[in-house]
Amino acid sequence: MKRIITLIAVMAMAVLSLMAQEPAEEPQEVQEAQEPAEEPQEVQEAQQPEGKQRRKPGEVQTLFDSNRGSGGYGAFTIGYTQIDGRDAFLMGGRGAWVIGHGFGLGLGGYGFVNDPVYDAVDDLNYSLMGGYGGLVMEPIIMGWLPVHLSFPILIGAGGVANTSYSANWNDPYEHHPGSFEGATAFFVAEGGIELEFNLVRFFRLALYSSYRYTSDIIMPNTSMDTPVDALKGWSYGITFKFGSF
């Protein structure tokens, strides 16, 4: 009898020991209630940083991602250059679409006129005037900084004319209203560097220097000889930009 009681006591202790080691299993309903609810996909995408949102399956990726932001600006330029070895006034403008805050793509155009040279034989002043324009590409380096650099490049075409007008505007008998002695077209490629200042969000001021390369200028049968490289040279000036950068 004592052996049976001892055996029962040992078995009871073993069962109690096993029950103490195994935690009680919670009901399935309690486990599901404790699990965090999964957020909808739209909420998860909205919480991701801008520019890193999850793409939908099969969505086409592009070089110019709209998530990076874009803008545009219009600008006008006043500058100094030399045309045919004489001082010249340069003025123009451009407009560009700014892609990803780091690259501008647009169109630009400029006009110029140089100081006249007097011909005593004809008693006339001769001056070169013309213009050029084309496609503008502009890498912008760290444009979010208050002071930064950009590198506008223009590729296009233009025209130049040799003009003459009276040497004495006060004498009505010697007045010559002006005429074109000759004209020609040319190819132009101009690259420059701009030091830009972000004055306010919509306005930038830039100091620039650029070099203008053109095809040879050939104007036969004119009173004044024009060198073939008359339009090649450096330009300096200031540019005013207005827009969303």
C-alpha positions, 0 to 999 in steps of 0.5 A: 500500500505504501508503494502505491501511495508513493508511486501516485505521489511521484506521478502527481509531482511529475505532472505538476512539474510539466504544467509549470514548465509549459505556459498556458496557450492563449485562445486564438481570438486573443492572439489575433487581437494582439497582432498589429493591424496591417496598414493599407498600401496607400498609407505605407507609400505616403509615409515613405520619404519623397523620391523613394516611394514604392513603385507599382508593379510594371510602372515605367521608370524615367530619367526625369522622375517627377518626384524629384521636382521641376520648375522653370524660369525666364531671364534677361541678360546685359553684357559687354563683348568685342565684335571685330576688335571694337567694344560692343553692347550685348543684350538678350534673354532665355527661358528654360525648364529646370529638371530635378533642380539641377539641369535647365533646358530651353531656348535663348537669343541675343542681339549685339551692336559694336562701336562704329568706325568712321570712313573719311572717304565715304563720310560714313560710320560703319558698324556690325550688328546682328543676333543669334539664338538656339538651344540652351542646356544648363547644368546647375551645381548645388542650386539649393546653396545661396551661392552656386555655379551653373554652366549654360551652353548655347548651340544655334545660328545667327546673322550679322550685317555691316551697316552704315549711317551718316557721320553728321546727324545735325546736318540735314544735307549730309544725313544718311538714314542707314543701310545694310552694306552686306549680311551673312549667316553663321553657326554659333556655339557658346559656353559659359560659367555663371556665379549665381546668388539666390536672393529670394525664392523666385529671383536669382542674380548671376554674374557670367563669363562666356566664350562665343565660337562662330563659323567664318564670317564672309561678307564680300562686296562691302566697303569695310573689310570684316575679318572671318573671326570678327564674332569670336570672343569673350563676353561678360555681364549680368543675368536676372532670372525669375521663376521657380527653381 
